[in-house]
Amino acid sequence: MRSVQVDLDEASTMELVDVLAVIAAELADREVPDSAAACLELAESLAAASDMQESALAGFVGRVDAAGEQARWGYPSTQAWLRSRLGMRDGRARERLVLARQRHRLPQVAERLAAGELSFGYAVTVADSVARLDDADCAKAEAMLLEMADQGFSAGKVAAFGHRIRDVIAERDGTEDAPDEDIKRGYAKSWLTTTRSLDGGRYVKGWLNPEDAAIWDGTLAPLAKPAGPDDRRDVAERTAAALSSVLSGGHKASKVTVICDLETLTGGNAPGRLTDGTPVPAVQVRRVALAAGVSPLLLGRGNTPLYLGHRERFASAAQRQVLEALYLTCAVRGCEIPGTLCEVDHVHGWALGNSPTDIDQLTLTCGWHNRFKHASPKQIQITEDGDGRYVYRLLPPRDVAVPRATSPPFDQAA
């Protein structure tokens, strides 16, 4: 039988985290009780403990985010670090980042979450609702939303209320504006209205049907990603910048690439594909290859792009087209910036004379990681996968000690 002993008053934060990891590993290895009633009770207790753990995690993430520590490790943003290093999906990463950034503005939420009196779901809901409020309205919103939680409203109901919290506060304080006529348009068709403000700006309101929303997401979502570790803009601000880029023509011109074998164009039955992996029947490949605006990309045996070999400083348009077909995202493992928005990178450094501008010496990296590779080359490990694609892996900063052993520095008796 194993036991863990730790002095809570004397243990460091690191030691407490180690203890928690050992207990969690032991719990995960236990058999689930046969009693469903016992499982229900255990699940509720474990969820409450997990909520308190989320309070501590929010503090850690907040400190990393404020100091920009993730940049030293090669991650362009805190959310990218959460996705890559902690294995979180976008939604989970965003929730934890929102709570970490708003925690200092929500003293009641922070106190109750740490005490186990408020669930993580409610805490994130309140944090997300106040993210774009000033400090005065933030305090009012925190009190109103917590009151709803205390009254037994579900987190979903509180979230729906939180989406219109600014209007609710204005209504309570008697400062609300007259209802906007645009709201009465309904949802049958997409609509958009704009009005100019006194300072020369413009307010935009509207609604997009699912088809138009898909176009919006496909065009703006890639351009609205964080620009780097110092990008403190929220999603709404980055989306506005992306829209301005598209309207000004500053975004990359759209194109469609159909990837296929040479045999497919000459009568074979092997299907082609788009750069996102969508299959295209052979007959359709041959038909669209002749259409304007569609560019066929011929591949040799084993789906290896035909060698282009232009020995110049800058990659040719044809080389970039091949690279975009090979790399759906930045070559840095875990980076999700689309390849179409990345820069062509000489794998071994063109300026050093080690990397000619040949197709087998090029890859795609986002602008942030391209600069990071140049500034911190010893933090990039370069390998090739089985298909000949380059993979960049991030290494810890040189001043960081070797990762500690999993065995915690406290008494563990067998």
Secondary structure as GFF3:
##gff-version 3
##sequence-region A 1 414
A	DSSP	beta_strand	3	4	.	.	.	ID=ss1
A	DSSP	alpha_helix	13	29	.	.	.	ID=ss2
A	DSSP	alpha_helix	36	67	.	.	.	ID=ss3
A	DSSP	alpha_helix	69	72	.	.	.	ID=ss4
A	DSSP	alpha_helix	78	84	.	.	.	ID=ss5
A	DSSP	alpha_helix	90	102	.	.	.	ID=ss6
A	DSSP	three_ten_helix	103	105	.	.	.	ID=ss7
A	DSSP	alpha_helix	107	114	.	.	.	ID=ss8
A	DSSP	alpha_helix	120	130	.	.	.	ID=ss9
A	DSSP	alpha_helix	135	150	.	.	.	ID=ss10
A	DSSP	alpha_helix	155	163	.	.	.	ID=ss11
A	DSSP	alpha_helix	165	173	.	.	.	ID=ss12
A	DSSP	three_ten_helix	181	185	.	.	.	ID=ss13
A	DSSP	beta_strand	191	196	.	.	.	ID=ss14
A	DSSP	beta_strand	202	207	.	.	.	ID=ss15
A	DSSP	alpha_helix	210	220	.	.	.	ID=ss16
A	DSSP	three_ten_helix	222	224	.	.	.	ID=ss17
A	DSSP	alpha_helix	235	247	.	.	.	ID=ss18
A	DSSP	beta_strand	256	261	.	.	.	ID=ss19
A	DSSP	alpha_helix	262	265	.	.	.	ID=ss20
A	DSSP	beta_strand	272	274	.	.	.	ID=ss21
A	DSSP	beta_strand	279	280	.	.	.	ID=ss22
A	DSSP	alpha_helix	282	288	.	.	.	ID=ss23
A	DSSP	beta_strand	294	299	.	.	.	ID=ss24
A	DSSP	three_ten_helix	301	303	.	.	.	ID=ss25
A	DSSP	alpha_helix	317	326	.	.	.	ID=ss26
A	DSSP	three_ten_helix	339	341	.	.	.	ID=ss27
A	DSSP	beta_strand	343	346	.	.	.	ID=ss28
A	DSSP	three_ten_helix	359	361	.	.	.	ID=ss29
A	DSSP	beta_strand	362	365	.	.	.	ID=ss30
A	DSSP	alpha_helix	367	375	.	.	.	ID=ss31
A	DSSP	three_ten_helix	377	379	.	.	.	ID=ss32
A	DSSP	beta_strand	380	384	.	.	.	ID=ss33
A	DSSP	beta_strand	390	394	.	.	.	ID=ss34
A	DSSP	beta_strand	412	413	.	.	.	ID=ss35
###
